[in-house]
Amino acid sequence: MKKLLLLALVFVVTAAFLLLGAAFTLQEEPLPAAAAESPSAPSPVSVPTDTAEPAPTAKPAVEELSGIDDPAERRLAAMTTEEKALQMILYCCHKPEEAEEAAAEGVGGLCLFANAFSGKSRDEVVAMTAALQAAAPLPLLLAVDEEGGEVNRVSSNPALRAQPFQAPRTLFRTGGWKKITSDTVEKARLLLDLGLNVNLGPVCDVPRSSLNYIYTRTFSGNAPEVVRYVELVVRAMKEEGLGSTLKHFPGYGGSADTHKGMAYDKRSRDAFDQGDLLPFEAGIREGADAVMVSHNIVLCMDGELPASLSPEVHRVLREELGFEGVVVTDDLSMGAIEQFTGGQNAAVQAVLAGNDLICCGDYRGAASAIAEAVRAGTLDEEQLDASVLRILRWKTALGLDISA
């Protein structure tokens, strides 16, 4: 009997130990899964690498760019800030030997003067412009001032045209409106044949008297007559495929020569609305490609800044006149700007004002200042993008191939 009781006790104790072991096993099994689901447990995918260097900004891959339909937008997306800044430069090239180097560095365009054509035959000029285009990473705007009369860069060379183009006033006196149109067509065909694609004209200014500086370069002192002149010239240039530039916004009027120093226009806004702005409005309606802004201070719009550096003057052009094309400064190396800035580079201020294309002699300094202003946060790169996009679309409209 004692043996049976002892065996029963052993059986009970053993069963108890077995039951306790099973209970502990059931409690411990969920623990690994719970630890894996804990919010405090780090994930190898989501853990940030705080010490990693930021990746350098790179140009988009070819497959990314191929999805952009607009060739101008596609080219823009592939450009660096420095390349954009250079595209915004129209280099006033007074030394022809420097033109090809500037082209190779990527400026948006070259403004050539009479010394670039002097003594050259037609074939030599064609070879020169072709070499400039071949050197450029992006096709160039090749521009001249071929106004007729006092200002001729190309036809002053008798090897290129027997006689220089006449002033608009003279043309009208001898042949009326028909002569204005035929002269514009001949001029456009000559420039295009030589490899040039932009004429910095027509002059839209309405002088107040024959004593004014701008008088001999203008068509008339009567605004409605200038309106008709501008309409015909822009229309003919557009039909021929030559780029046009309305100048000098918002109008020279009776201002002194800004090549020599600052000029002030104290007239009322009504005087501009009823006179000076009308030819610009006409040119814009006809589809002018660009507008050049002058350096005079127009008190009724901005009493402190030259028009070329004034956001308010550019607001009038964009918002009130509805111009959507390329806005270009007059040459920033002219006396008025040199005097106003004390000789400082005005490129950044010109871009801040709303210019797309900076006409200047120091293309490296201007482009460098613009790119640095973007890096410093003074200029928004989106503004550069908008300007360069307008320039690239103008080039496309002129038949230039901007594909990368």
ABEGO torsion letter per residue (X at the ends): XAAAAAAAAAAAAAAAAAAAAAAAAAAAAAAAAAAAABAABBBAAABBBAABBBBBBBBBBAAAAAABABAAAAAAAABBAAAAAAAABBBBBABAAAAAAAAAAGBABBBBBAAAABGBBAAAAAAAAAAAAAABABBBBBBBBBAEEABBAAAABAAABABBBBBAAAAAAAAEAAAAAAAAAAAAAAAAAAGBABBBOBBABBBABAABAAAAABABABAAAAAAAAAAAAAAAAAAGBBBBBOBOAEAEABBBAAAEBBBBABBAAAAAABAAAAAAAAAAAGBABBBBBABBBAAABAABBAAABAAAAAAAAAAAGBABBBBBBBAABAAAAAAAGGBBAAAAAAAAGBABBBBABAAAAAAAAAAAAAAGABBAAAAAAAAAAAAAAAAAAGBBABX
